[in-house]
Amino acid sequence: MGNRLSKIYTRTGDDGSTGLADGNRIAKNAQRVEAMGTADELNCHIGLLIETLDSDDEFVDSLRRIQHHLFDLGGEFAIPGSRVIGDDHIEWLESTLDRHNEDLPPLKNFVLPGGSPAAAQCHLARAVCRRAERVVVALGHEDSINTASRHYLNRLSDLLFVIARVLARRNGGEEILWEQKKSGL
């Protein structure tokens, strides 16, 4: 890769624009930039989740792989018309999700974020993933996108929900279930 970023500030964005990987410049508040930024934010939350886990935790390798996927996804948004995320990424998410979900009890109620610090962080990543999906849907209304990227984010939020459930139940812990009667005044 070499020294791609020898100078961190360039001042080229001072006018409210940013450069895409294809050399074009667009407004920093454009939907495409929002998609790139939300994918980056999600990647940061997953990085924080990883740091709450032991280095040999069963989820670390999968979460690191997801971080690489998200970096690729951001690159896909930075080059309009490019396709990096594909069906193989989605199939991997689905098989990983199925493997971790098979030992969980069926849900009988909604789950509130929490149960442990790791589970709460995983729920936060899930919520950001859902926002990333909404941003990508909006981008798709104004520009051509790789629909596999939207599908990937949808499956990833499902996987993060399942991982949060597993993390909350570890070491005798419990998921926090929503109780309708507690929401009344």
Contacts in CASP RR format, 6 or more apart in sequence:
PFRMAT RR
TARGET T0000
AUTHOR 0000-0000-0000
METHOD contacts of the structure
MODEL  1
MGNRLSKIYTRTGDDGSTGLADGNRIAKNAQRVEAMGTADELNCHIGLLI
ETLDSDDEFVDSLRRIQHHLFDLGGEFAIPGSRVIGDDHIEWLESTLDRH
NEDLPPLKNFVLPGGSPAAAQCHLARAVCRRAERVVVALGHEDSINTASR
HYLNRLSDLLFVIARVLARRNGGEEILWEQKKSGL
12 19 0 8 1.000
12 25 0 8 1.000
13 19 0 8 1.000
13 28 0 8 1.000
16 27 0 8 1.000
16 28 0 8 1.000
17 25 0 8 1.000
17 26 0 8 1.000
17 27 0 8 1.000
17 28 0 8 1.000
18 25 0 8 1.000
18 26 0 8 1.000
18 27 0 8 1.000
18 28 0 8 1.000
18 33 0 8 1.000
19 25 0 8 1.000
19 26 0 8 1.000
20 26 0 8 1.000
20 32 0 8 1.000
20 78 0 8 1.000
20 79 0 8 1.000
20 80 0 8 1.000
21 75 0 8 1.000
21 78 0 8 1.000
21 79 0 8 1.000
22 78 0 8 1.000
22 79 0 8 1.000
22 80 0 8 1.000
24 80 0 8 1.000
26 32 0 8 1.000
26 33 0 8 1.000
27 33 0 8 1.000
31 135 0 8 1.000
31 138 0 8 1.000
31 139 0 8 1.000
31 142 0 8 1.000
31 143 0 8 1.000
32 77 0 8 1.000
32 78 0 8 1.000
32 80 0 8 1.000
32 139 0 8 1.000
32 143 0 8 1.000
34 135 0 8 1.000
34 138 0 8 1.000
34 139 0 8 1.000
35 74 0 8 1.000
35 77 0 8 1.000
35 132 0 8 1.000
35 135 0 8 1.000
35 136 0 8 1.000
35 139 0 8 1.000
36 74 0 8 1.000
36 75 0 8 1.000
36 77 0 8 1.000
36 78 0 8 1.000
37 74 0 8 1.000
38 128 0 8 1.000
38 131 0 8 1.000
38 132 0 8 1.000
38 135 0 8 1.000
39 70 0 8 1.000
39 73 0 8 1.000
39 74 0 8 1.000
39 77 0 8 1.000
39 132 0 8 1.000
40 70 0 8 1.000
40 74 0 8 1.000
41 128 0 8 1.000
41 132 0 8 1.000
42 70 0 8 1.000
42 125 0 8 1.000
42 128 0 8 1.000
42 129 0 8 1.000
42 132 0 8 1.000
43 67 0 8 1.000
43 70 0 8 1.000
43 71 0 8 1.000
45 121 0 8 1.000
45 124 0 8 1.000
45 125 0 8 1.000
45 128 0 8 1.000
46 63 0 8 1.000
46 66 0 8 1.000
46 67 0 8 1.000
46 70 0 8 1.000
46 125 0 8 1.000
47 63 0 8 1.000
47 67 0 8 1.000
48 121 0 8 1.000
48 125 0 8 1.000
49 63 0 8 1.000
49 118 0 8 1.000
49 121 0 8 1.000
49 122 0 8 1.000
49 125 0 8 1.000
50 59 0 8 1.000
50 60 0 8 1.000
50 63 0 8 1.000
50 64 0 8 1.000
50 67 0 8 1.000
52 117 0 8 1.000
52 118 0 8 1.000
52 121 0 8 1.000
53 59 0 8 1.000
53 60 0 8 1.000
53 63 0 8 1.000
53 118 0 8 1.000
54 60 0 8 1.000
59 163 0 8 1.000
59 166 0 8 1.000
59 167 0 8 1.000
62 96 0 8 1.000
65 92 0 8 1.000
66 156 0 8 1.000
69 85 0 8 1.000
69 89 0 8 1.000
69 152 0 8 1.000
72 84 0 8 1.000
72 85 0 8 1.000
73 84 0 8 1.000
73 85 0 8 1.000
73 149 0 8 1.000
73 152 0 8 1.000
73 153 0 8 1.000
75 82 0 8 1.000
75 84 0 8 1.000
76 82 0 8 1.000
76 83 0 8 1.000
76 84 0 8 1.000
76 85 0 8 1.000
76 146 0 8 1.000
76 149 0 8 1.000
77 139 0 8 1.000
77 145 0 8 1.000
77 149 0 8 1.000
80 143 0 8 1.000
80 144 0 8 1.000
81 144 0 8 1.000
81 145 0 8 1.000
81 146 0 8 1.000
82 146 0 8 1.000
83 146 0 8 1.000
83 148 0 8 1.000
84 146 0 8 1.000
85 146 0 8 1.000
85 148 0 8 1.000
85 149 0 8 1.000
85 152 0 8 1.000
86 146 0 8 1.000
86 148 0 8 1.000
86 152 0 8 1.000
87 148 0 8 1.000
89 148 0 8 1.000
89 152 0 8 1.000
90 148 0 8 1.000
90 151 0 8 1.000
90 152 0 8 1.000
90 155 0 8 1.000
93 152 0 8 1.000
93 155 0 8 1.000
93 156 0 8 1.000
93 158 0 8 1.000
93 159 0 8 1.000
94 155 0 8 1.000
96 159 0 8 1.000
97 155 0 8 1.000
97 158 0 8 1.000
97 159 0 8 1.000
97 162 0 8 1.000
100 159 0 8 1.000
100 162 0 8 1.000
100 163 0 8 1.000
100 166 0 8 1.000
101 162 0 8 1.000
104 162 0 8 1.000
104 165 0 8 1.000
104 166 0 8 1.000
104 169 0 8 1.000
108 177 0 8 1.000
109 177 0 8 1.000
109 178 0 8 1.000
109 179 0 8 1.000
110 177 0 8 1.000
110 178 0 8 1.000
111 161 0 8 1.000
111 164 0 8 1.000
111 165 0 8 1.000
111 168 0 8 1.000
111 175 0 8 1.000
111 176 0 8 1.000
111 177 0 8 1.000
111 178 0 8 1.000
112 176 0 8 1.000
112 177 0 8 1.000
112 178 0 8 1.000
113 119 0 8 1.000
113 120 0 8 1.000
113 123 0 8 1.000
113 124 0 8 1.000
113 127 0 8 1.000
113 164 0 8 1.000
113 176 0 8 1.000
114 120 0 8 1.000
114 123 0 8 1.000
114 164 0 8 1.000
114 168 0 8 1.000
114 175 0 8 1.000
114 176 0 8 1.000
115 167 0 8 1.000
115 168 0 8 1.000
115 173 0 8 1.000
115 174 0 8 1.000
115 175 0 8 1.000
115 176 0 8 1.000
116 167 0 8 1.000
116 168 0 8 1.000
116 170 0 8 1.000
116 173 0 8 1.000
118 167 0 8 1.000
119 164 0 8 1.000
119 165 0 8 1.000
119 167 0 8 1.000
119 168 0 8 1.000
119 175 0 8 1.000
120 164 0 8 1.000
122 160 0 8 1.000
122 163 0 8 1.000
122 164 0 8 1.000
122 167 0 8 1.000
123 160 0 8 1.000
123 161 0 8 1.000
123 164 0 8 1.000
125 160 0 8 1.000
126 157 0 8 1.000
126 160 0 8 1.000
126 161 0 8 1.000
126 164 0 8 1.000
129 153 0 8 1.000
129 156 0 8 1.000
129 157 0 8 1.000
129 160 0 8 1.000
130 157 0 8 1.000
132 153 0 8 1.000
133 150 0 8 1.000
133 153 0 8 1.000
133 154 0 8 1.000
133 157 0 8 1.000
136 145 0 8 1.000
136 149 0 8 1.000
136 150 0 8 1.000
136 153 0 8 1.000
137 150 0 8 1.000
139 145 0 8 1.000
140 150 0 8 1.000
165 175 0 8 1.000
168 174 0 8 1.000
168 175 0 8 1.000
168 176 0 8 1.000
169 175 0 8 1.000
END
